């Protein structure tokens, strides 16, 4: 259902407000450079500091601008199940094609709590669901047995996972338990090459914000089994993967985008702050190595 290079889109701001014009230009740039899907309101989109009206507006603009050219997987998660349901319904109204639902953060639910949360949402929404497991941010880990059980309960609804646990053995466990048609996407750019060998089919990416063409070419090579080409591209991208987390994301990605485009402001929202000079130097070097300056 989903595959290839799928950026978790940075949300451009200007003078404290969502910069809709820049976002529309950014979406066209991504699609023109081979991006195979779009994720508005993910972590890289600073969903945690968007108010609800902004959150729904960003998804609506993304769906309208993409105009069916690539699927839109809308970030709709929350640590409050009812708020997540609201986001899900608004995403569907806005024209999203699927939902990205992160594990509830801060509350630290049990695995039974995760089953209850995701089942509740699956029963009340119409769009396909991509689970998002990122225990480094949420503390809560969606264990493989929970993923498998959710897919068993809702095989036509819970169809994919973005896994950012860093544990590649889970790709095999998910595949054996949920079957080869369960769509597995990486959430860790540096691990994607290995993930393809195990059964992943793409990545919801930070780096693809900055290097969409290189990322798209990398995924095309890996998906076709041309690992010699994929390794060569991966080595060009690898320093950029690291640079995107030189400081808290998405400040590095926004700094890089501001270097590429005079219409993309590097503005971030607190508690994220702009990149330091040291981080900028690392990003500059990585962009030069990747040939995207």
SEPAVO-454319 format. One record per atom (N, C-alpha, C): residue in one letter; z, x, y. Coordinates in steps of 0.001 Angstrom, whole numbers, padded with zeros to 6 digits, always signed. Layout:
REM residues N
AZXY;...
This chain:
REM residues 293
X+000000+000821-001206;X+000000+000000+000000;X+000000+000857+001259;X+000810+001913+001256;X+000885+002826+002391;X+000716+004236+001840;X+000049+005095+002612;X-000154+006455+002149;X-000564+007335+003316;X-000527+008645+003072;X-001018+009592+004049;X-000047+009881+005169;X-000597+010216+006322;X+000184+010640+007479;X+000540+009441+008347;X+001817+009138+008432;X+002314+007957+009137;X+003384+008413+010128;X+003048+008604+011389;X+004058+009059+012338;X+005091+007985+012657;X+006344+008416+012706;X+007393+007590+013311;X+007262+007821+014808;X+006616+006905+015490;X+006150+007143+016857;X+007285+007367+017845;X+007154+008419+018653;X+008026+008578+019805;X+007727+007464+020803;X+008774+006956+021443;X+008622+005908+022456;X+008636+006551+023838;X+007532+006514+024571;X+007531+007138+025897;X+008319+006322+026917;X+009094+007038+027715;X+009844+006439+028820;X+009391+007080+030132;X+009527+006331+031193;X+009299+006872+032539;X+010266+006199+033485;X+011062+007010+034142;X+012076+006505+035078;X+012989+005487+034407;X+013321+005748+033143;X+014284+004929+032434;X+013716+003727+031710;X+012428+003462+031866;X+011824+002267+031272;X+010738+002639+030262;X+010490+001739+029356;X+009410+001900+028385;X+008081+002016+029118;X+007337+003078+028807;X+006051+003333+029447;X+004955+002754+028543;X+004614+001504+028778;X+003672+000805+027908;X+002284+001428+027947;X+001824+001818+029123;X+000486+002398+029225;X+000389+003682+028396;X+001390+004530+028497;X+001389+005775+027726;X+001434+005481+026238;X+002194+004481+025838;X+002311+004137+024417;X+000965+003677+023862;X+000263+002879+024631;X-001050+002415+024176;X-002021+003591+024024;X-002006+004503+024968;X-002864+005686+024870;X-002472+006537+023663;X-001193+006635+023424;X-000687+007431+022308;X-001115+006830+020966;X-001059+005524+020853;X-001488+004843+019621;X-002973+005098+019360;X-003797+004995+020394;X-005226+005263+020216;X-005460+006716+019801;X-004739+007622+020418;X-004848+009046+020058;X-004508+009260+018595;X-003455+008622+018135;X-003047+008776+016741;X-004126+008254+015797;X-004604+007069+016030;X-005596+006475+015134;X-006899+007268+015163;X-007301+007716+016348;X-008537+008496+016477;X-008454+009822+015720;X-007236+010301+015452;X-007058+011591+014800;X-006639+011476+013337;X-006877+010312+012732;X-006745+010185+011292;X-005429+009649+010774;X-004527+009269+011669;X-003263+008671+011242;X-003531+007410+010422;X-002788+007237+009324;X-003076+006134+008403;X-002081+004981+008495;X-001137+005069+009392;X-000169+004001+009612;X+000701+004374+010790;X+001405+003396+011340;X+002247+003622+012512;X+003617+003002+012297;X+004649+003720+012720;X+006014+003203+012651;X+006598+003156+014056;X+006603+001983+014695;X+007336+001832+015945;X+008821+001570+015668;X+009646+002029+016587;X+011094+001760+016530;X+011767+002379+015309;X+011302+003550+014904;X+012045+004336+013935;X+013037+005234+014649;X+013633+006155+013916;X+014584+007084+014527;X+013919+007878+015638;X+012712+008379+015376;X+012003+009179+016374;X+011630+008346+017585;X+011549+007038+017416;X+011274+006130+018517;X+012498+005754+019317;X+013621+006420+019047;X+014885+006188+019760;X+015330+004726+019672;X+015171+004163+018494;X+015564+002768+018297;X+017032+002537+018609;X+017851+003560+018411;X+019293+003397+018638;X+019632+003149+020098;X+018736+003538+021017;X+019023+003332+022439;X+018054+002365+023106;X+017246+001676+022311;X+016447+000573+022846;X+017287-000699+022847;X+017232-001463+023935;X+017897-002765+023859;X+016997-003704+023043;X+017505-004858+022712;X+016774-005745+021801;X+015427-006177+022367;X+015382-006467+023647;X+014105-006869+024249;X+013093-005727+024181;X+013542-004518+024474;X+012651-003358+024385;X+012178-003147+022954;X+013103-003258+022020;X+012783-003061+020604;X+011625-003977+020192;X+011746-005233+020512;X+010723-006194+020114;X+009430-005995+020901;X+009545-005580+022153;X+008363-005306+022975;X+007571-004124+022418;X+008263-003063+022044;X+007593-001873+021513;X+006799-002227+020252;X+007399-003014+019370;X+006692-003418+018152;X+005479-004271+018494;X+005628-005193+019417;X+004519-006076+019791;X+003366-005282+020390;X+003676-004326+021251;X+002633-003505+021858;X+001926-002674+020793;X+002679-002124+019866;X+002093-001320+018800;X+001145-002157+017946;X+001590-003331+017569;X+000751-004197+016740;X-000502-004641+017491;X-000349-004965+018758;X-001502-005402+019550;X-002505-004267+019733;X-002010-003075+020065;X-002916-001969+020353;X-003607-001442+019094;X-002886-001435+017993;X-003498-000956+016751;X-004549-001942+016244;X-004359-003225+016535;X-005367-004270+016292;X-005915-004236+014870;X-005022-004004+013900;X-005430-004050+012505;X-006142-002807+012009;X-006265-001778+012837;X-006974-000568+012407;X-006186+000207+011359;X-004872+000210+011490;X-003982+000813+010500;X-002758-000089+010387;X-002031-000045+009268;X-000837-000881+009147;X+000285-000431+010073;X+001027-001406+010575;X+002194-001167+011421;X+003439-001504+010614;X+004278-000498+010410;X+005521-000655+009657;X+006660-000618+010671;X+007178-001761+011021;X+008110-001868+012142;X+009536-001528+011721;X+010158-000636+012460;X+011580-000387+012266;X+012372-001626+012629;X+013095-002169+011662;X+013806-003430+011886;X+015229-003389+011350;X+015716-002225+011007;X+017033-002118+010400;X+018169-002185+011408;X+019347-002417+010893;X+020568-002445+011688;X+021748-002294+010740;X+022889-001923+011286;X+024097-001920+010457;X+024732-003309+010400;X+024156-004264+011111;X+024588-005660+011080;X+023468-006476+010435;X+023736-007108+009325;X+022699-007792+008558;X+022012-008871+009381;X+022766-009606+010175;X+022155-010674+010969;X+021239-010120+012054;X+021625-009008+012662;X+020755-008381+013656;X+019492-007863+012992;X+019631-007288+011807;X+018452-006827+011071;X+017510-007989+010783;X+018058-009129+010407;X+017223-010300+010133;X+016483-010737+011393;X+017155-010715+012516;X+016518-011052+013792;X+015353-010106+014070;X+015592-008796+013900;X+014515-007833+014121;X+013345-008084+013158;X+013657-008410+011912;X+012607-008688+010934;X+011735-009860+011377;X+012376-010921+011811;X+011634-012117+012219;X+010797-011850+013472;X+011377-011099+014425;X+010627-010777+015635;X+009455-009852+015325;X+009633-008938+014381;X+008538-008036+013994;X+007385-008817+013384;X+007711-009810+012580;X+006661-010626+011972;X+005916-011416+013041;X+006646-012000+013964;X+006015-012742+015062;X+005100-011822+015868;X+005530-010573+016047;X+004765-009615+016854;X+003494-009146+016169;X+003393-009342+014861;X+002184-008950+014155;X+002302-007708+013307;X+003531-007273+013036;X+003718-006116+012157;X+003249-006456+010743;X+002892-005418+010004;X+002414-005591+008630;X+003507-005396+007594;X+004566-004685+007961;X+005658-004402+007034;X+006892-004029+007837;X+008013-003929+007137;X+009297-003637+007761;X+009877-002350+007182;X+010433-001530+008045;X+011178-000346+007627;X+012651-000641+007855;X+013416-000674+006743;X+014818-001094+006828;X+015731+000044+006391;X+016429+000595+007360;X+017344+001697+007103;X+018627+001178+006455;X+019280+002033+005689;X+020597+001681+005146;X+021566+001443+006300;X+022401+000427+006211;X+023377+000191+007277;X+024244+001428+007521;X+024296+001821+008769;X+025017+003013+009191;X+026409+002631+009700;X+027296+003566+009751;X+028662+003434+010269;X+029560+002596+009364;X+029111+001441+008903;X+029939+000568+008065;X+030289+001192+006716;X+029388+002057+006221;X+029565+002710+004925;X+029718+001703+003776;X+028744+000807+003599;X+028839-000166+002509;X+028732+000510+001145;X+029278-000171+000142;X+029130+000274-001246;X+027711-000010-001714;X+027395+000421-002940;X+026089+000091-003508;X+025935-001424-003671;X+027024-002104-004020;X+026971-003573-004080;X+026685-004156-002703;X+027272-003546-001669;X+027006-003999-000310;X+025557-003784+000087;X+024975-002661-000342;X+023560-002408-000068;X+022675-003416-000789;X+023003-003704-002037;X+022248-004721-002773;X+022314-006066-002062;X+023495-006425-001586;X+023653-007707-000892;X+022861-007725+000412;X+022947-006645+001174;X+022273-006550+002475;X+020759-006669+002322;X+020179-005826+001476;X+018727-005821+001346;X+018211-007071+000633;X+018990-007606-000300;X+018584-008844-000967;X+018567-010001+000018;X+019577-010069+000867;X+019656-011125+001878;X+018410-011097+002770;X+018026-009902+003199;X+016858-009775+004075;X+015565-010097+003324;X+015459-009623+002090;X+014244-009872+001308;X+014036-011358+001057;X+015118-012088+000888;X+015023-013522+000627;X+014628-014328+001857;X+014751-013724+003043;X+014573-014482+004282;X+013435-013960+005160;X+012696-012997+004666;X+011561-012475+005417;X+010314-012519+004540;X+009160-012545+005191;X+007900-012658+004469;X+007170-011327+004309;X+007477-010359+005160;X+006735-009104+005141;X+007250-008166+004049;X+006378-007296+003526;X+006846-006273+002583;X+007828-005330+003250;X+008719-004795+002443;X+009825-003973+002932;X+009704-002555+002407;X+009858-001597+003333;X+010004-000188+002991;X+011471+000173+003215;X+012185+000490+002145;X+013559+000960+002290;X+013544+002328+002971;X+014595+002609+003737;X+014678+003902+004430;X+016033+004515+004110;X+015990+005580+003332;X+017215+006268+002931;X+017323+007601+003654;X+018280+007702+004558;X+018480+008940+005312;X+019984+009184+005453;X+020643+009559+004342;X+022102+009675+004343;X+022651+010692+005339;X+021827+011656+005761;X+022288+012601+006773;X+022584+011930+008102;X+021969+010784+008357;X+022225+010033+009589;X+023139+008837+009356;X+022976+008169+008222;X+023702+006917+008007;X+025018+007102+007262;X+025211+008245+006618;X+026314+008548+005698;X+026099+007823+004361;X+025718+006562+004430;X+025480+005781+003216;X+024196+006225+002528;X+024263+006403+001220;X+023127+006845+000415;X+022678+005682-000474;X+021399+005307-000381;X+020870+004286-001292;X+020555+004990-002609;X+021415+004838-003580;X+021273+005547-004844;X+020027+005066-005592;X+019431+005934-006419;X+018231+005533-007146;X+018395+004255-007951;X+019552+004071-008575;X+019740+002853-009365;X+019707+001597-008494;X+020135+001744-007238;X+020086+000615-006307;X+018650+000332-005885;X+017901+001387-005610;X+016483+001232-005276;X+015748+000523-006408;X+015984+000970-007617;X+015302+000401-008791;X+015679-001062-008982;X+016954-001377-008802;X+017400-002763-008962;X+016799-003661-007877;X+016722-003164-006647;X+016125-003965-005574;X+014653-004245-005856;X+013944-003244-006347;X+012531-003467-006689;X+012411-004428-007862;X+013336-004354-008817;X+013309-005282-009961;X+013514-006715-009491;X+014439-006903-008546;X+014722-008253-008052;X+013577-008801-007204;X+012947-007915-006428;X+011930-008361-005461;X+010687-007478-005585;X+009984-007558-006712;X+008864-006633-006947;X+007703-006793-005976;X+007555-007987-005402;X+006459-008210-004449;X+006909-008028-003009;X+008186-007821-002797;X+008724-007746-001438;X+009239-006340-001121;X+010072-005779-001975;X+010590-004424-001753;X+009678-003474-002506;X+008704-002915-001759;X+007551-002274-002394;X+007502-000765-002188;X+008407-000215-001370;X+008275+001197-001014;X+009607+001746-000542;X+009667+003066-000468;X+010824+003745+000101;X+010374+004941+000913;X+010993+005125+002040;X+010940+006386+002780;X+012229+007115+002434;X+012106+008214+001706;X+013295+008929+001255;X+013459+010225+002031;X+014558+010337+002734;X+014892+011549+003481;X+016217+012111+002993;X+016467+011949+001698;X+017703+012485+001112;X+017618+013979+000875;X+016396+014512+000816;X+016202+015921+000480;X+016240+016214-001004;X+016431+015199-001825;X+016542+015358-003277;X+015232+014920-003921;X+014370+015886-004214;X+013056+015560-004763;X+013131+015016-006177;X+014241+015261-006883;X+014346+014702-008232;X+014326+013181-008204;X+014661+012592-007082;X+014665+011135-006974;X+013265+010546-007084;X+012270+011312-006695;X+010902+010808-006812;X+010601+010479-008271;X+011012+011361-009168;X+010784+011139-010598;X+011639+009973-011088;X+012891+009926-010674;X+013792+008842-011096;X+013269+007487-010641;X+012847+007409-009378;X+012275+006156-008866;X+011018+005779-009634;X+010182+006755-009895;X+008917+006489-010588;X+009174+005971-011998;X+010120+006573-012681;X+010412+006158-014052;X+011075+004786-014092;X+011892+004476-013065;X+012615+003210-013070;X+011865+002057-012434;X+011129+002342-011347;X+010431+001273-010608;X+008942+001232-010918;X+008438+002246-011591;X+007035+002260-011980;X+006163+003014-011000;X+004981+003420-011435;X+004104+004238-010592;X+003526+003506-009396;X+003569+002175-009392;X+003028+001425-008259;X+004025+001273-007115;X+005298+001620-007362;X+006286+001606-006290;X+005948+002746-005342;X+005706+002423-004086;X+005176+003377-003111;X+006292+004281-002592;X+006134+005574-002834;X+007149+006529-002405;X+006610+007409-001280;X+007289+007352-000147;X+006940+008130+001027;X+008072+009103+001338;X+007703+010295+001747;X+008697+011268+002160;X+009174+010968+003575;X+010393+011361+003861;X+010901+011347+005221;X+011223+012737+005711;X+010783+013753+004965;X+011063+015157+005280;X+009747+015925+005290;X+009205+016200+006454;X+007926+016901+006547;X+007868+018187+005713;X+008904+019028+005713;X+008782+020291+004974;X+008700+020121+003459;X+009057+018961+002922;X+009099+018763+001470;X+007898+017987+000935;X+006967+017632+001804;X+005901+016723+001389;X+004991+017340+000336;X+004663+018608+000476;X+003740+019227-000474;X+004280+019128-001893;X+005551+019455-002073;X+006164+019323-003398;X+006260+017871-003816;X+006513+016995-002867;X+006625+015572-003179;X+005351+014990-003765;X+004208+015454-003297;X+002936+014967-003846;X+002827+015281-005334;X+003269+016459-005727;X+003175+016837-007139;X+004026+015930-008013;X+005088+015356-007426;X+006017+014527-008187;X+005685+013040-008135;X+004868+012619-007183;X+004491+011207-007136;X+004595+010549-005782;X+005000+011275-004743;X+004950+010683-003413;X+003494+010595-002948;X+003241+009684-002015;X+001857+009436-001599;X+001659+009561-000092;X+002682+010025+000622;X+002552+010170+002056;X+003890+010491+002683;X+003896+010478+004015;X+005120+010818+004749;X+005189+010017+006035;X+006357+009452+006298;X+006657+008920+007624;X+007247+010093+008395;X+006478+010588+009347;X+006584+011952+009847;X+006998+012033+011307;X+007732+013099+011619;X+007973+013471+013016;X+006834+014346+013518;X+006464+015349+012726;X+005454+016321+013150;X+004121+015669+013477;X+003778+014589+012786;X+002493+013928+013021;X+002370+013357+014428;X+003481+013185+015129;X+003388+012811+016539;X+002586+013841+017312;X+002826+015108+016992;X+002312+016230+017774;X+001014+016782+017186;X+000875+016720+015869;X-000283+017304+015191;X-000911+016294+014235;X-001392+015161+014745;X-001876+014119+013831;X-003082+014550+013001;X-004015+015289+013583;X-005213+015683+012832;X-004853+016654+011714;X-004044+017655+012005;X-003623+018604+010972;X-002858+017888+009873;X-001962+016994+010252;X-001183+016260+009250;X-002082+015380+008400;X-003039+014707+009029;X-003957+013853+008269;X-004792+014686+007301;X-005262+015847+007750;X-006043+016721+006873;X-005196+017236+005717;X-003946+017570+006002;X-003035+018029+004953;X-002851+016958+003889;X-002594+015732+004313;X-002368+014649+003357;X-003627+014342+002550;X-004773+014392+003194;X-006018+014142+002477;X-006229+015186+001384;X-005945+016439+001699;X-006099+017508+000705;X-005109+017333-000437;X-003852+017068-000105;X-002833+016919-001149;X-003130+015719-002039;X-003548+014617-001434;X-003828+013403-002211;X-005004+013598-003159;X-005950+014452-002778;X-007123+014689-003623;X-006881+015763-004672;X-005682+016373-004628;X-005370+017425-005585;X-005854+018796-005167;X-006337+018924-003930;X-006782+020225-003419;X-005575+020953-002831;X-004751+021479-003711;X-003495+022070-003251;X-003695+023420-002573;X-004813+024087-002818;X-005079+025340-002101;X-005247+025065-000610;X-006051+024049-000293;X-006222+023663+001115;X-004925+023106+001683;X-004237+022274+000909;X-002982+021681+001387;X-001952+022763+001690;X-001865+023787+000829;X-000911+024881+001083;X-001260+025624+002356;X-002531+025875+002576;X-002937+026601+003778;X-002575+025825+005043;X-002826+024517+005033;X-002473+023700+006202;X-000965+023604+006345;X-000273+023467+005224;X+001185+023369+005248;X+001807+024597+005909;X+001242+025752+005641;X+001794+026979+006223;X+001537+027055+007729;X+000473+026428+008198;X+000261+026339+009642;X+001252+025380+010293;X+001586+024320+009556;X+002477+023288+010091;X+003954+023632+009942;X+004286+024484+008992;X+005686+024667+008617;X+006580+025077+009793;X+006172+026043+010639;X+007035+026360+011789;X+007198+025178+012743;X+006162+024327+012819;X+006259+023159+013695;X+007235+022136+013125;X+007260+021999+011791;X+008260+021117+011174;X+009667+021528+011616;X+009936+022822+011547;X+011261+023324+011935;X+011506+023127+013432;X+010477+023372+014240;X+010632+023268+015686;X+010933+021849+016139;X+010439+020857+015386;X+010705+019466+015753;X+012179+019098+015638;X+012954+019982+014991;X+014405+019772+014897;X+015162+020978+015441;X+014508+021711+016357;X+015193+022824+017018;X+016412+022310+017766;X+016313+021102+018262;X+017418+020371+018878;X+017256+018908+018482;X+018253+018062+018754;X+018179+016699+018247;X+016881+015978+018609;X+016289+015372+017591;X+015043+014626+017725;X+015292+013322+018487;X+014338+012887+019312;X+012970+013380+019449;X+012713+014267+020653;X+013741+014906+021201;X+013508+015745+022379;X+012425+016794+022133;X+012430+017516+020984;X+011357+018498+020778;X+009964+017875+020707;X+009829+016752+020001;X+008523+016098+019905;X+008047+015650+021284;X+008943+015119+022090;X+008537+014649+023414;X+008175+015818+024330;X+008887+016917+024213;X+008509+018096+024983;X+007106+018554+024581;X+006840+018625+023272;X+005520+019054+022795;X+004430+018108+023287;X+004692+016813+023225;X+003699+015839+023686;X+003451+015953+025189;X+004492+016279+025934;X+004309+016444+027379;X+003466+017678+027693;X+003461+018656+026783;X+002591+019816+026944;X+001135+019461+026660;X+000932+018557+025732;X-000423+018171+025353;X-001050+017177+026330;X-000220+016298+026915;X-000738+015198+027733;X+000056+015067+029023;X-000643+015008+030143;X+000070+014844+031407;X+000597+013430+031589;X+000169+012510+030703;X+000617+011120+030805;X+001801+010803+029889;X+002275+011798+029118;X+003423+011568+028227;X+004622+012343+028773;X+005596+011596+029283;X+006782+012203+029891;X+007755+012645+028807;X+008417+013790+028967;X+009385+014234+027958;X+010731+013521+028029;X+010855+012513+028857;X+012132+011827+029081;X+012713+011260+027787;X+014004+011525+027577;X+014760+010971+026454;X+015959+010220+027009;X+016605+009466+026144;X+017783+008705+026556;X+019048+009326+025992;X+020064+009386+026834;X+021354+009879+026357;X+021875+008991+025230;X+022540+009614+024246;X+023100+010965+024270;X+022140+012084+023899;X+020863+011802+023593;X+019877+012868+023456;X+019593+013427+024845;X+019442+014728+024934;X+019155+015379+026212;X+017890+016219+026070;X+017251+016575+027200;X+016024+017366+027124;X+016238+018714+026449;X+015153+019280+025975;X+015220+020561+025259;X+015689+021695+026168;X+016445+022597+025580;X+016829+023830+026261;X+015633+024770+026326;X+015763+025822+027126;X+014688+026809+027216;X+014456+027494+025877;X+015523+027738+025127;X+015371+028381+023823;X+014581+027499+022867;X+014881+026210+022862;X+014139+025285+021999;X+012681+025191+022434;X+012450+025147+023745;X+011075+025092+024239;X+010277+026306+023777;X+010899+027467+023802;X+010205+028682+023365;X+009835+028596+021887;X+010743+028051+021064;X+010443+027893+019641;X+009295+026910+019429;X+009311+025826+020168;X+008256+024819+020048;X+006920+025388+020512;X+006934+026111+021638;X+005710+026730+022152;X+005081+027634+021104;X+005903+028464+020475;X+005399+029402+019474;X+004833+028656+018268;X+005536+027609+017821;X+005075+026853+016655;X+003772+026131+016948;X+003636+025588+018144;X+002393+024924+018513;X+001231+025917+018558;X+001498+027112+019056;X+000446+028137+019102;X+000029+028540+017693;X+000998+028705+016802;X+000689+029073+015425;X-000138+027976+014734;X+000150+026734+015074;X-000582+025609+014482;X-001933+025383+015166;X-002167+026060+016285;X-003438+025928+016985;X-003582+024638+017748;X-002470+024110+018248;X-002548+022820+018951;X-002093+022919+020407;X-002115+024095+020958;X-001768+024237+022390;X-002953+023883+023267;
